[in-house]
Amino acid sequence: MAVVEATVDGPVAVRERLEAFADEVLTKAVNRPVQLVNGRLYLRGLIEGGSRKSLEPMVARLGDDADYESLQQFLAVSTWDPALVVKATAERVAGEIDIEAWVLDDTGFVKDGKDSPGVKRQYSGTLGKTGNCQIGVSLHAVGQKGTVPLGWELYLPEEWCEDAERRAKARIPEDVTFKTKPTLGVDLALRATGWRVRKAPLLGDSAYGNNTELRDRLDDGGLQYVLSVSPETTVFCPETQFQMPEERERPRGRPATCPHPDREAESIGALIARLGKGAFKAITFRDGPDGKPLTSRFAFVRARSAHHWRAHDRRWAKGGQSPPREEWLIAEWPEGHREPSDYWLSNMPAKTKRQTLARLARLRWKIELDYKQLKGELGLDHYEGRSYLGWYHHTALVTAAHGFLTLERLHPKAPRPA
């Protein structure tokens, strides 16, 4: 929906608020007056009507106010900082939406050809199959009154990082090296902890939750998480005792450095199956777009992740003095299903209410609200340029447009549903 249709006080007032918002989120990022002018115009082009939000059709709609070559230079080449635009937008919007969680995810950008940075035939959840696309990793704050992106990273496959010719054509900076999607995601999360945005438990699917380094870095960075994991993930069950080995049990010449478990680790799926249906209790919580109470069956177990234990020499991989941290293992077994459907690990405190854990485990659907508007209305995936920096500029400006529309929807004069 175009912003002029979202309010009742007329397009002139909306245009004035948009220009004030643009100045607020762009001023610290741009370094020349013409960049601020072009930033205002680009935001207008994203927000006003028109199904295609790539540069050429936007310039045509903007008319004499816009110069194509100047806007193209602003988008693809100018050295203004897109991260500062995302930061300013997030800090402006976050306080208005009652943040409940952060969500980490990725989305596909379908592309033709081979010259757009990061493009290749790869699996995309957006497509539901392998296709020629870019993958963008994103972090979002979700709340009761809306959502706001907290950052974007373009995933560059190893073959791209190693191809000097393609890098040069796409203007990829020399200091950009290969990083996995989980690494890009946790970098975004740790960066956002320094912003004036309320920290909240981080949610993510098993592509991120299965990554033990990601979970460790989040915990070390002071971030709570409720992350989906596969049933093959191994843990030590609640009954496991950790004790220093007796002198005679130690390998010769190796001093004991940490306590040993008194039993082997097991997969989450095996542990939950061993506990059986009796461990599952009905939990009622609010979820879904309408916020109505839902009930499902959950099991909550205090367990310890086994990923730091090295079975071949029975020593901690990190050489620490303590057992692995105790975490919540959460499993859902919906009524009518033959087996549990989902599993999560969470480092939230032991005193956390079961309803809170269940709701957070199921809250990740809200990310679809962001992607729906970012792509469907604001043209997140419409950027047609082949500039690495241009991709970041476009996603930052789409984030700003999304933030402005969120504030407009919450504006006192915005129309309310009948």
C-alpha positions as CSV (number, residue, x, y, z in Angstrom):
1,M,0.0,0.0,0.0
2,A,1.4,3.4,-0.9
3,V,1.9,5.7,2.0
4,V,-0.5,8.3,0.7
5,E,-3.2,5.7,1.1
6,A,-2.2,4.8,4.6
7,T,-3.2,8.1,6.3
8,V,-6.1,10.5,6.5
9,D,-4.3,13.8,6.7
10,G,-3.3,14.0,3.0
11,P,-0.3,13.5,0.8
12,V,1.3,16.9,1.6
13,A,1.5,16.1,5.3
14,V,2.8,12.6,4.5
15,R,5.5,14.0,2.1
16,E,6.6,16.4,4.9
17,R,6.9,13.6,7.4
18,L,8.8,11.4,4.9
19,E,11.3,14.2,4.2
20,A,11.8,14.7,7.9
21,F,12.3,11.0,8.5
22,A,14.7,10.7,5.5
23,D,16.8,13.5,7.0
24,E,16.8,11.8,10.4
25,V,18.0,8.4,9.2
26,L,20.3,9.6,6.3
27,T,22.2,12.6,7.8
28,K,24.8,10.6,9.7
29,A,25.3,8.2,6.8
30,V,25.8,10.5,3.8
31,N,28.7,12.9,3.3
32,R,27.4,15.2,0.5
33,P,24.2,17.3,0.2
34,V,23.4,15.7,-3.2
35,Q,23.3,12.3,-1.5
36,L,20.7,13.5,1.0
37,V,18.6,14.8,-1.9
38,N,18.9,11.5,-3.8
39,G,18.2,9.6,-0.6
40,R,14.9,11.5,-0.1
41,L,14.0,10.8,-3.7
42,Y,14.8,7.1,-3.6
43,L,12.6,6.7,-0.5
44,R,9.8,8.5,-2.2
45,G,10.2,6.1,-5.2
46,L,10.1,3.1,-2.9
47,I,7.0,4.2,-1.0
48,E,4.8,5.7,-3.7
49,G,2.7,3.6,-6.1
50,G,4.1,1.4,-8.8
51,S,4.6,-2.4,-8.9
52,R,8.3,-2.3,-9.9
53,K,10.8,-0.6,-7.6
54,S,13.9,-0.9,-9.7
55,L,15.7,2.4,-10.6
56,E,14.4,3.1,-14.1
57,P,10.6,2.8,-13.4
58,M,11.0,4.7,-10.1
59,V,12.8,7.6,-11.9
60,A,10.0,7.6,-14.5
61,R,7.4,8.0,-11.8
62,L,9.4,10.6,-9.9
63,G,9.4,12.8,-13.0
64,D,11.5,15.9,-13.3
65,D,12.5,15.8,-9.6
66,A,14.9,12.9,-10.3
67,D,18.0,12.5,-12.5
68,Y,18.7,8.9,-13.5
69,E,22.5,9.1,-13.7
70,S,22.7,10.9,-10.4
71,L,20.5,8.4,-8.6
72,Q,22.4,5.5,-10.2
73,Q,25.7,7.0,-9.0
74,F,24.2,7.5,-5.5
75,L,23.0,3.9,-5.4
76,A,25.9,1.9,-6.9
77,V,29.0,3.9,-6.4
78,S,28.7,6.6,-3.7
79,T,30.5,5.8,-0.5
80,W,27.8,6.6,2.1
81,D,27.4,4.0,4.9
82,P,24.3,1.8,4.5
83,A,24.7,0.3,8.0
84,L,24.2,3.7,9.6
85,V,20.9,4.0,7.8
86,V,19.7,0.7,9.1
87,K,20.9,1.6,12.6
88,A,19.2,4.9,12.6
89,T,16.0,3.3,11.3
90,A,16.1,0.5,13.8
91,E,16.7,2.9,16.7
92,R,13.8,5.2,15.6
93,V,11.3,2.4,15.2
94,A,12.2,-0.1,17.9
95,G,10.8,1.9,20.7
96,E,7.4,2.0,19.1
97,I,6.8,-1.7,18.4
98,D,7.2,-3.4,21.8
99,I,10.0,-5.8,20.9
100,E,9.5,-9.5,21.9
101,A,12.3,-11.2,20.0
102,W,15.0,-10.9,17.4
103,V,14.7,-13.3,14.4
104,L,17.6,-14.5,12.2
105,D,16.8,-15.8,8.7
106,D,17.8,-15.6,5.1
107,T,15.9,-15.0,1.8
108,G,16.6,-15.6,-1.8
109,F,16.8,-12.9,-4.6
110,V,16.1,-14.6,-7.9
111,K,18.5,-13.4,-10.6
112,D,19.3,-14.0,-14.3
113,G,22.9,-14.3,-15.5
114,K,26.0,-14.7,-13.4
115,D,27.3,-11.2,-12.8
116,S,25.2,-10.0,-9.8
117,P,27.4,-10.4,-6.7
118,G,27.0,-13.7,-5.0
119,V,24.6,-15.2,-7.6
120,K,24.8,-18.9,-8.3
121,R,22.6,-21.9,-8.5
122,Q,22.0,-22.6,-4.8
123,Y,19.1,-23.7,-2.6
124,S,16.7,-20.9,-1.6
125,G,13.9,-21.4,1.0
126,T,12.1,-18.6,-0.9
127,L,12.1,-20.7,-4.0
128,G,11.7,-23.9,-2.2
129,K,14.3,-25.4,-4.5
130,T,17.7,-24.8,-6.1
131,G,17.8,-21.9,-8.5
132,N,19.9,-19.0,-9.8
133,C,19.8,-16.5,-7.0
134,Q,21.5,-14.4,-4.4
135,I,21.0,-15.1,-0.7
136,G,20.7,-12.3,1.8
137,V,21.0,-13.0,5.6
138,S,18.9,-10.7,7.7
139,L,18.2,-10.0,11.4
140,H,14.8,-8.5,12.5
141,A,13.3,-7.2,15.7
142,V,9.7,-8.4,16.0
143,G,7.2,-6.9,18.4
144,Q,3.5,-6.8,19.2
145,K,3.0,-3.7,17.1
146,G,5.3,-4.4,14.1
147,T,8.8,-5.4,13.0
148,V,12.0,-3.7,11.9
149,P,15.1,-5.1,10.2
150,L,18.3,-4.8,12.2
151,G,20.7,-5.7,9.4
152,W,21.5,-7.3,6.1
153,E,24.5,-9.3,4.8
154,L,24.9,-10.6,1.3
155,Y,26.2,-14.2,1.3
156,L,29.1,-14.7,-1.0
157,P,29.9,-18.3,-1.9
158,E,33.5,-19.4,-1.8
159,E,33.7,-19.5,-5.6
160,W,32.9,-15.8,-5.7
161,C,35.4,-14.9,-3.0
162,E,38.1,-16.7,-4.9
163,D,37.3,-15.2,-8.3
164,A,39.3,-11.9,-8.7
165,E,37.8,-10.9,-12.0
166,R,34.2,-11.3,-10.8
167,R,35.0,-9.5,-7.6
168,A,36.5,-6.6,-9.5
169,K,33.4,-6.3,-11.8
170,A,31.1,-6.3,-8.8
171,R,33.3,-3.9,-6.8
172,I,33.6,-6.2,-3.9
173,P,36.0,-4.7,-1.3
174,E,39.3,-6.6,-0.8
175,D,38.7,-7.1,2.9
176,V,35.5,-9.1,2.2
177,T,36.2,-12.8,2.8
178,F,34.1,-15.9,2.7
179,K,31.8,-16.3,5.7
180,T,29.1,-18.9,6.2
181,K,25.5,-17.8,6.7
182,P,25.5,-18.5,10.4
183,T,28.7,-16.5,10.8
184,L,27.1,-13.6,8.9
185,G,24.0,-13.9,11.1
186,V,25.8,-13.8,14.4
187,D,27.9,-10.9,13.3
188,L,24.7,-9.0,12.6
189,A,23.3,-9.9,16.0
190,L,26.4,-8.9,17.9
191,R,26.6,-5.6,16.0
192,A,23.0,-4.8,17.0
193,T,23.7,-5.3,20.7
194,G,25.6,-1.9,20.6
195,W,22.5,-0.1,19.3
196,R,19.7,1.7,21.2
197,V,17.4,-1.3,20.5
198,R,16.0,-3.5,23.2
199,K,17.8,-6.8,23.3
200,A,15.5,-9.8,23.1
201,P,15.8,-13.6,22.7
202,L,17.1,-14.5,19.2
203,L,15.1,-17.0,17.2
204,G,16.2,-18.9,14.1
205,D,15.6,-22.2,12.2
206,S,17.8,-25.2,12.4
207,A,20.2,-23.9,9.7
208,Y,21.3,-21.5,12.4
209,G,20.5,-23.4,15.5
210,N,22.5,-26.5,14.5
211,N,25.6,-24.3,14.4
212,T,27.4,-24.7,17.7
213,E,29.8,-21.8,17.1
214,L,26.8,-19.5,16.6
215,R,25.2,-20.6,19.8
216,D,28.5,-20.1,21.7
217,R,29.1,-16.7,20.3
218,L,25.6,-15.5,21.1
219,D,25.9,-16.8,24.7
220,D,29.4,-15.2,25.1
221,G,27.9,-12.0,23.7
222,G,25.2,-11.9,26.3
223,L,22.3,-12.7,24.0
224,Q,19.6,-15.2,24.9
225,Y,18.3,-17.5,22.2
226,V,15.6,-20.1,21.4
227,L,16.9,-21.8,18.3
228,S,15.4,-24.7,16.3
229,V,17.7,-27.7,16.1
230,S,17.6,-31.1,14.4
231,P,16.8,-34.3,16.4
232,E,20.3,-35.6,15.6
233,T,21.9,-32.9,17.8
234,T,23.6,-34.5,20.8
235,V,23.1,-33.6,24.5
236,F,23.8,-35.0,27.9
237,C,20.6,-35.9,29.6
238,P,19.5,-34.3,32.9
239,E,20.7,-37.2,35.0
240,T,24.3,-36.9,33.8
241,Q,26.8,-36.2,36.6
242,F,30.1,-34.5,35.9
243,Q,33.0,-35.5,38.2
244,M,36.8,-35.2,38.2
245,P,38.2,-38.7,37.3
246,E,40.0,-40.7,39.9
247,E,43.8,-40.7,39.7
248,R,43.9,-44.3,38.3
249,E,41.5,-43.4,35.6
250,R,43.6,-40.6,34.0
251,P,45.7,-41.3,31.0
252,R,49.4,-41.4,32.1
253,G,51.1,-38.0,32.1
254,R,47.8,-36.1,31.6
255,P,46.6,-34.1,34.6
256,A,42.8,-33.9,34.9
257,T,41.6,-30.5,33.8
258,C,37.8,-30.8,34.0
259,P,35.1,-33.1,35.2
260,H,34.0,-36.0,33.1
261,P,30.4,-37.1,32.4
262,D,29.3,-40.4,33.9
263,R,27.5,-41.5,30.7
264,E,27.6,-41.0,26.9
265,A,25.8,-38.2,25.1
266,E,22.7,-39.1,23.1
267,S,20.7,-37.4,20.3
268,I,17.9,-35.1,21.2
269,G,15.5,-37.4,19.2
270,A,16.6,-40.4,21.2
271,L,16.3,-38.6,24.6
272,I,12.8,-37.3,23.9
273,A,11.7,-40.7,22.6
274,R,13.0,-42.3,25.8
275,L,11.1,-39.9,27.9
276,G,7.9,-40.7,26.0
277,K,4.5,-39.0,25.8
278,G,4.3,-38.7,29.5
279,A,6.9,-35.9,29.4
280,F,4.6,-33.7,27.2
281,K,2.1,-31.4,28.8
282,A,-0.5,-29.1,27.2
283,I,0.7,-25.5,27.1
284,T,-1.5,-22.6,26.1
285,F,0.1,-19.5,24.7
286,R,-0.8,-16.6,22.3
287,D,0.5,-17.0,18.8
288,G,-0.5,-16.4,15.2
289,P,-1.5,-13.2,13.4
290,D,-4.8,-12.8,15.4
291,G,-3.1,-13.3,18.8
292,K,-5.6,-15.9,19.9
293,P,-4.6,-18.5,22.5
294,L,-3.3,-21.7,21.1
295,T,-2.6,-25.0,22.8
296,S,0.0,-27.6,22.0
297,R,1.9,-30.3,23.9
298,F,5.5,-29.5,24.9
299,A,8.3,-31.2,26.9
300,F,10.9,-29.1,28.7
301,V,14.1,-30.7,29.8
302,R,17.3,-29.2,31.3
303,A,20.2,-30.7,29.3
304,R,23.7,-29.9,28.3
305,S,24.9,-29.7,24.7
306,A,27.6,-32.3,24.0
307,H,29.4,-30.4,21.2
308,H,32.5,-29.6,23.3
309,W,33.1,-33.1,24.4
310,R,35.8,-35.0,22.5
311,A,35.1,-38.7,22.9
312,H,38.4,-39.9,21.4
313,D,40.5,-38.6,24.4
314,R,37.6,-37.7,26.8
315,R,38.8,-34.2,27.4
316,W,37.0,-30.9,26.8
317,A,37.8,-29.5,23.4
318,K,38.1,-26.0,24.9
319,G,40.1,-27.2,28.0
320,G,37.6,-25.5,30.3
321,Q,37.2,-26.3,34.0
322,S,33.3,-26.6,33.9
323,P,30.8,-28.9,32.2
324,P,28.9,-27.5,29.2
325,R,26.3,-24.9,30.1
326,E,22.9,-26.2,31.1
327,E,20.1,-25.2,28.6
328,W,16.5,-25.8,27.9
329,L,15.7,-28.6,25.5
330,I,12.2,-27.9,24.2
331,A,10.2,-30.4,22.1
332,E,6.7,-30.1,20.6
333,W,4.4,-33.0,20.0
334,P,1.2,-31.7,18.5
335,E,-2.0,-33.6,19.1
336,G,-2.7,-36.1,16.3
337,H,1.0,-36.4,15.3
338,R,2.7,-39.7,15.5
339,E,6.0,-38.2,16.8
340,P,7.4,-34.9,18.0
341,S,7.5,-32.2,15.3
342,D,10.1,-29.7,16.4
343,Y,13.0,-29.3,18.8
344,W,14.8,-26.2,20.2
345,L,17.7,-25.3,22.4
346,S,17.6,-22.2,24.6
347,N,20.0,-20.6,27.0
348,M,17.2,-18.7,28.7
349,P,17.3,-18.9,32.6
350,A,16.1,-22.0,34.3
351,K,13.2,-20.0,36.0
352,T,11.8,-19.0,32.6
353,K,8.0,-19.8,32.4
354,R,7.1,-22.6,30.1
355,Q,4.5,-20.5,28.3
356,T,7.2,-18.0,27.5
357,L,9.5,-20.7,26.1
358,A,6.7,-22.2,24.0
359,R,5.6,-18.8,22.6
360,L,9.1,-17.8,21.6
361,A,9.7,-21.2,20.0
362,R,6.7,-20.6,17.8
363,L,7.1,-16.9,17.2
364,R,9.5,-17.1,14.2
365,W,6.5,-16.9,11.8
366,K,6.5,-13.1,12.3
367,I,9.6,-12.8,10.0
368,E,7.2,-13.4,7.2
369,L,5.5,-10.1,7.9
370,D,8.8,-8.4,7.2
371,Y,9.6,-10.3,4.0
372,K,6.0,-9.9,2.7
373,Q,6.1,-6.1,2.9
374,L,9.8,-5.7,2.1
375,K,9.4,-7.7,-1.1
376,G,5.8,-7.4,-2.0
377,E,5.4,-3.6,-1.5
378,L,8.8,-2.1,-1.3
379,G,10.8,-4.0,-3.9
380,L,13.5,-5.5,-1.7
381,D,14.3,-8.0,-4.5
382,H,13.9,-5.5,-7.4
383,Y,17.5,-4.2,-7.4
384,E,18.9,-4.9,-10.9
385,G,22.4,-3.5,-10.5
386,R,25.6,-5.6,-10.3
387,S,27.3,-3.5,-7.6
388,Y,28.1,-5.1,-4.2
389,L,27.7,-1.8,-2.5
390,G,24.6,-1.1,-4.5
391,W,22.9,-4.2,-3.0
392,Y,23.6,-2.9,0.5
393,H,22.5,0.6,-0.4
394,H,19.2,-0.7,-1.8
395,T,18.5,-3.0,1.2
396,A,19.3,-0.1,3.6
397,L,16.9,2.3,1.9
398,V,14.2,-0.4,1.7
399,T,14.6,-0.9,5.4
400,A,14.2,2.9,5.9
401,A,11.0,2.9,3.8
402,H,9.7,-0.1,5.8
403,G,10.4,1.8,9.0
404,F,8.6,4.9,7.8
405,L,5.5,2.9,6.9
406,T,5.5,1.2,10.3
407,L,5.6,4.7,12.0
408,E,2.8,5.9,9.7
409,R,0.7,2.9,10.6
410,L,1.2,3.7,14.3
411,H,0.6,7.5,13.7
412,P,-2.4,8.8,15.7
413,K,-4.2,9.9,12.5
414,A,-3.8,6.6,10.8
415,P,-7.1,4.9,9.9
416,R,-8.1,2.0,12.2
417,P,-9.6,-1.3,11.1
418,A,-13.4,-1.3,11.0
